[in-house]
């Protein structure tokens, strides 16, 4: 399992330095920063003996750049939210539960951590295949960024390496685009479209799809589309 830590617009350089230290504690090194704050003396001081991770971190300007080569995107967030966006945050898995879902798989997985002040924007949450939340006390549920990273990596460092490959990110994206086309073809109600597309992404994200599974699903969708518009599908042998 190739785990990538992605910090989305971190605000405090000390937190970034502390994150690299936590990563090195648990044996991880792939760090991508999306529009980070300035990384100067405080970041270097807090990174301690993990300064190499800080210096080698990849800096990008968009979240898309950070995750475009990842098969699974996991967003870390609190379950609590307004009734208008609760559907973006559930179902949520604990780090221990996430470890069980990823055990035995091979491929690149991105773990996203949001801004210290307001987490993720709506469009960023929609890009996540799964949501992970750390069980905390109701008295004070908000965790420091680096502490949250440490808790997650403590659990995920025990993932059992496997020989079962995750589907290629490009093929997975084609599947999601194909599902959107299908909803258009069947005139799916526009006011339900956003939540339905998110639900489908979360369903297939939780499934941790394998290469053949993605191809089979796309073959089924093609047959459905051809049947709907009345074209022959006799040459389709993908399923």
C-alpha positions, 0 to 999 in steps of 0.5 A, spaced: 500 500 500 502 506 497 499 511 502 500 519 500 498 524 505 495 531 502 494 537 506 490 542 503 492 549 504 495 548 511 495 555 515 500 554 520 507 552 518 509 549 525 503 544 523 506 542 517 513 541 520 509 536 525 506 532 520 512 530 517 515 528 524 509 524 525 510 521 518 517 519 519 515 516 526 510 511 522 514 510 516 511 514 511 514 519 506 509 521 500 507 528 502 503 533 498 501 540 500 496 544 496 497 551 496 501 551 503 503 557 508 510 559 507 515 554 510 520 557 514 524 556 520 518 554 524 516 548 520 524 546 519 524 546 527 518 542 528 520 537 523 526 535 527 529 529 524 524 529 518 526 535 515 528 531 509 520 530 508 519 537 509 524 539 503 522 533 499 514 535 499 511 536 493 507 543 492 501 543 488 496 549 486 490 544 486 487 538 489 486 535 482 494 535 481 495 532 488 490 526 487 490 525 480 494 518 480 491 515 486 486 510 486 482 511 492 481 518 495 480 518 503 477 525 506 478 526 514 473 530 517 468 530 523 461 527 522 458 533 524 455 538 519 449 542 517 443 538 515 445 541 508 451 538 507 451 532 512 450 527 506 457 529 504 460 526 510 457 520 511 458 514 512 464 515 516 470 510 518 474 510 524 482 509 522 481 502 525 475 500 520 479 504 514 485 499 516 481 493 515 478 496 508 485 497 505 488 490 508 491 486 503 490 491 497 496 494 493 496 501 490 496 508 491 491 511 496 491 519 498 489 521 505 486 528 505 487 533 511 483 539 510 484 546 513 485 547 520 480 553 521 474 550 516 476 543 513 474 542 506 470 546 501 464 542 499 467 541 492 473 538 495 469 533 499 465 531 493 472 528 490 473 523 496 471 516 495 471 514 503 470 519 509 474 517 515 473 520 522 477 520 529 472 518 534 473 523 540 470 526 546 464 530 545 467 535 550 472 537 545 472 534 539 477 538 535 484 535 534 490 539 532 492 537 525 499 534 526 495 530 532 490 527 527 495 525 522 499 521 527 493 517 530 491 516 522 498 513 521 498 509 527 493 505 525 494 505 517 502 503 519 499 496 520 496 495 514 498 488 511 501 488 504 497 485 499 498 482 492 491 485 490 491 491 485 487 497 485 484 499 479 488 504 475 485 511 477 484 513 470 479 507 469 476 509 475 475 516 473 472 513 466 467 509 470 464 515 474 464 519 467 460 513 464 455 513 470 454 521 469 452 519 462 448 514 464 444 518 468 443 523 463 441 518 458 435 516 463 433 523 464 435 522 471 431 528 475 436 534 476 434 536 483 437 529 485 443 528 481 448 531 485 447 527 491 446 520 487 452 521 483 456 522 490 452 516 493 455 512 487 462 514 488 462 513 495 459 506 494 464 504 489 469 507 493 468 503 499 468 497 494 476 498 493 474 496 485 479 492 482 481 492 474 477 487 472 471 490 476 471 496 473 471 494 466 465 489 467 461 495 470 463 499 464 461 494 460 454 493 463 453 501 463 455 500 455 449 495 454 444 499 458 446 505 454 445 501 447 439 498 449 436 504 451 437 508 445 436 501 441 443 500 438 446 493 437 451 491 443 453 484 439 460 486 439 461 488 446 464 482 450 467 486 456 462 482 461 
